[in-house]
Amino acid sequence: MSPYRYATGSAPAGDLDVFSFEVTAATSYTLATAVDVNRNPCHTLLPGRNTYLRVYDANGGLVDENDNASPNNGCAALTFVAASSGTHYVEVSGAAGSAVNIWYLWID
């Protein structure tokens, strides 16, 4: 799979957005949020830039979750290997229920 921008959005405080995507068993996927189309990181000192990611399998089981990609990057990022083929779901929200001004979701 080539990297691509999957979705763009914003999240008022307490809001979350859920998207479905297809996976192939035994394949590694990286999901990450960024603040712009250039995939720049979310600076932790700027308000409205702290995202949270959760990935669920087709049965609603939590596969993985992430708050910060690194100590200085409030954008969320995670990598997982699909246990089986089919539909998975990604949930994007503000960390700890906070508002997020704008985010871009990437799937590699």
Contacts in CASP RR format, 6 or more apart in sequence:
PFRMAT RR
TARGET T0000
AUTHOR 0000-0000-0000
METHOD contacts of the structure
MODEL  1
MSPYRYATGSAPAGDLDVFSFEVTAATSYTLATAVDVNRNPCHTLLPGRN
TYLRVYDANGGLVDENDNASPNNGCAALTFVAASSGTHYVEVSGAAGSAV
NIWYLWID
1 27 0 8 1.000
1 29 0 8 1.000
1 107 0 8 1.000
1 108 0 8 1.000
3 106 0 8 1.000
3 107 0 8 1.000
3 108 0 8 1.000
4 106 0 8 1.000
4 107 0 8 1.000
5 37 0 8 1.000
5 104 0 8 1.000
5 105 0 8 1.000
5 106 0 8 1.000
6 19 0 8 1.000
6 21 0 8 1.000
6 90 0 8 1.000
6 105 0 8 1.000
6 106 0 8 1.000
6 107 0 8 1.000
7 17 0 8 1.000
7 19 0 8 1.000
7 92 0 8 1.000
7 104 0 8 1.000
7 105 0 8 1.000
8 102 0 8 1.000
8 103 0 8 1.000
8 104 0 8 1.000
8 105 0 8 1.000
9 17 0 8 1.000
9 92 0 8 1.000
9 102 0 8 1.000
9 103 0 8 1.000
9 104 0 8 1.000
10 99 0 8 1.000
10 100 0 8 1.000
10 101 0 8 1.000
10 102 0 8 1.000
10 103 0 8 1.000
11 17 0 8 1.000
11 51 0 8 1.000
11 92 0 8 1.000
11 93 0 8 1.000
11 94 0 8 1.000
11 99 0 8 1.000
11 100 0 8 1.000
11 103 0 8 1.000
12 99 0 8 1.000
13 94 0 8 1.000
13 97 0 8 1.000
13 98 0 8 1.000
13 99 0 8 1.000
14 93 0 8 1.000
14 94 0 8 1.000
14 97 0 8 1.000
14 98 0 8 1.000
14 99 0 8 1.000
15 93 0 8 1.000
15 94 0 8 1.000
15 99 0 8 1.000
16 91 0 8 1.000
16 92 0 8 1.000
16 93 0 8 1.000
16 94 0 8 1.000
17 91 0 8 1.000
17 92 0 8 1.000
17 93 0 8 1.000
18 89 0 8 1.000
18 90 0 8 1.000
18 91 0 8 1.000
18 92 0 8 1.000
19 89 0 8 1.000
19 90 0 8 1.000
19 92 0 8 1.000
19 105 0 8 1.000
20 87 0 8 1.000
20 88 0 8 1.000
20 89 0 8 1.000
21 87 0 8 1.000
21 88 0 8 1.000
21 89 0 8 1.000
21 90 0 8 1.000
21 107 0 8 1.000
22 85 0 8 1.000
22 86 0 8 1.000
22 87 0 8 1.000
22 88 0 8 1.000
23 29 0 8 1.000
23 82 0 8 1.000
23 85 0 8 1.000
23 86 0 8 1.000
23 87 0 8 1.000
23 88 0 8 1.000
24 82 0 8 1.000
24 85 0 8 1.000
24 86 0 8 1.000
25 82 0 8 1.000
25 83 0 8 1.000
25 84 0 8 1.000
25 85 0 8 1.000
26 81 0 8 1.000
26 82 0 8 1.000
27 81 0 8 1.000
27 82 0 8 1.000
28 79 0 8 1.000
28 80 0 8 1.000
28 81 0 8 1.000
29 79 0 8 1.000
29 80 0 8 1.000
29 81 0 8 1.000
29 82 0 8 1.000
29 107 0 8 1.000
29 108 0 8 1.000
30 77 0 8 1.000
30 78 0 8 1.000
30 79 0 8 1.000
30 106 0 8 1.000
30 107 0 8 1.000
30 108 0 8 1.000
31 53 0 8 1.000
31 55 0 8 1.000
31 77 0 8 1.000
31 78 0 8 1.000
31 79 0 8 1.000
31 90 0 8 1.000
31 105 0 8 1.000
31 106 0 8 1.000
31 107 0 8 1.000
31 108 0 8 1.000
32 39 0 8 1.000
32 53 0 8 1.000
32 69 0 8 1.000
32 75 0 8 1.000
32 76 0 8 1.000
32 77 0 8 1.000
32 78 0 8 1.000
32 105 0 8 1.000
32 106 0 8 1.000
32 108 0 8 1.000
33 42 0 8 1.000
33 51 0 8 1.000
33 53 0 8 1.000
33 75 0 8 1.000
33 76 0 8 1.000
33 77 0 8 1.000
33 92 0 8 1.000
33 103 0 8 1.000
33 104 0 8 1.000
33 105 0 8 1.000
33 106 0 8 1.000
34 40 0 8 1.000
34 41 0 8 1.000
34 42 0 8 1.000
34 75 0 8 1.000
34 103 0 8 1.000
34 104 0 8 1.000
34 106 0 8 1.000
35 41 0 8 1.000
35 42 0 8 1.000
35 43 0 8 1.000
35 49 0 8 1.000
35 75 0 8 1.000
35 102 0 8 1.000
35 103 0 8 1.000
35 104 0 8 1.000
36 104 0 8 1.000
37 104 0 8 1.000
39 104 0 8 1.000
39 106 0 8 1.000
41 69 0 8 1.000
41 70 0 8 1.000
41 72 0 8 1.000
41 73 0 8 1.000
41 74 0 8 1.000
41 75 0 8 1.000
42 49 0 8 1.000
42 50 0 8 1.000
42 51 0 8 1.000
42 73 0 8 1.000
42 74 0 8 1.000
42 75 0 8 1.000
42 103 0 8 1.000
43 49 0 8 1.000
43 72 0 8 1.000
43 73 0 8 1.000
43 74 0 8 1.000
44 50 0 8 1.000
44 68 0 8 1.000
44 71 0 8 1.000
44 72 0 8 1.000
44 73 0 8 1.000
44 74 0 8 1.000
47 101 0 8 1.000
48 94 0 8 1.000
48 98 0 8 1.000
48 99 0 8 1.000
48 100 0 8 1.000
48 101 0 8 1.000
49 74 0 8 1.000
49 75 0 8 1.000
49 100 0 8 1.000
49 101 0 8 1.000
50 67 0 8 1.000
50 68 0 8 1.000
50 74 0 8 1.000
50 94 0 8 1.000
50 95 0 8 1.000
50 96 0 8 1.000
50 98 0 8 1.000
50 100 0 8 1.000
51 74 0 8 1.000
51 75 0 8 1.000
51 76 0 8 1.000
51 92 0 8 1.000
51 93 0 8 1.000
51 94 0 8 1.000
51 95 0 8 1.000
51 100 0 8 1.000
51 103 0 8 1.000
52 65 0 8 1.000
52 66 0 8 1.000
52 67 0 8 1.000
52 76 0 8 1.000
52 92 0 8 1.000
52 93 0 8 1.000
52 94 0 8 1.000
52 95 0 8 1.000
52 96 0 8 1.000
52 97 0 8 1.000
53 65 0 8 1.000
53 66 0 8 1.000
53 76 0 8 1.000
53 77 0 8 1.000
53 78 0 8 1.000
53 90 0 8 1.000
53 91 0 8 1.000
53 92 0 8 1.000
54 62 0 8 1.000
54 64 0 8 1.000
54 65 0 8 1.000
54 90 0 8 1.000
54 91 0 8 1.000
55 62 0 8 1.000
55 63 0 8 1.000
55 64 0 8 1.000
55 65 0 8 1.000
55 78 0 8 1.000
55 80 0 8 1.000
55 88 0 8 1.000
55 89 0 8 1.000
55 90 0 8 1.000
55 91 0 8 1.000
56 62 0 8 1.000
56 63 0 8 1.000
56 88 0 8 1.000
56 89 0 8 1.000
56 90 0 8 1.000
56 91 0 8 1.000
57 63 0 8 1.000
57 83 0 8 1.000
57 84 0 8 1.000
57 88 0 8 1.000
58 84 0 8 1.000
58 86 0 8 1.000
58 87 0 8 1.000
58 88 0 8 1.000
60 89 0 8 1.000
63 80 0 8 1.000
63 83 0 8 1.000
63 88 0 8 1.000
64 78 0 8 1.000
64 79 0 8 1.000
64 80 0 8 1.000
65 78 0 8 1.000
66 76 0 8 1.000
66 77 0 8 1.000
66 78 0 8 1.000
67 74 0 8 1.000
67 76 0 8 1.000
67 95 0 8 1.000
68 74 0 8 1.000
68 75 0 8 1.000
68 76 0 8 1.000
68 95 0 8 1.000
69 75 0 8 1.000
69 76 0 8 1.000
69 77 0 8 1.000
74 95 0 8 1.000
75 103 0 8 1.000
76 92 0 8 1.000
76 95 0 8 1.000
82 88 0 8 1.000
90 105 0 8 1.000
90 107 0 8 1.000
92 103 0 8 1.000
92 105 0 8 1.000
93 100 0 8 1.000
94 100 0 8 1.000
END
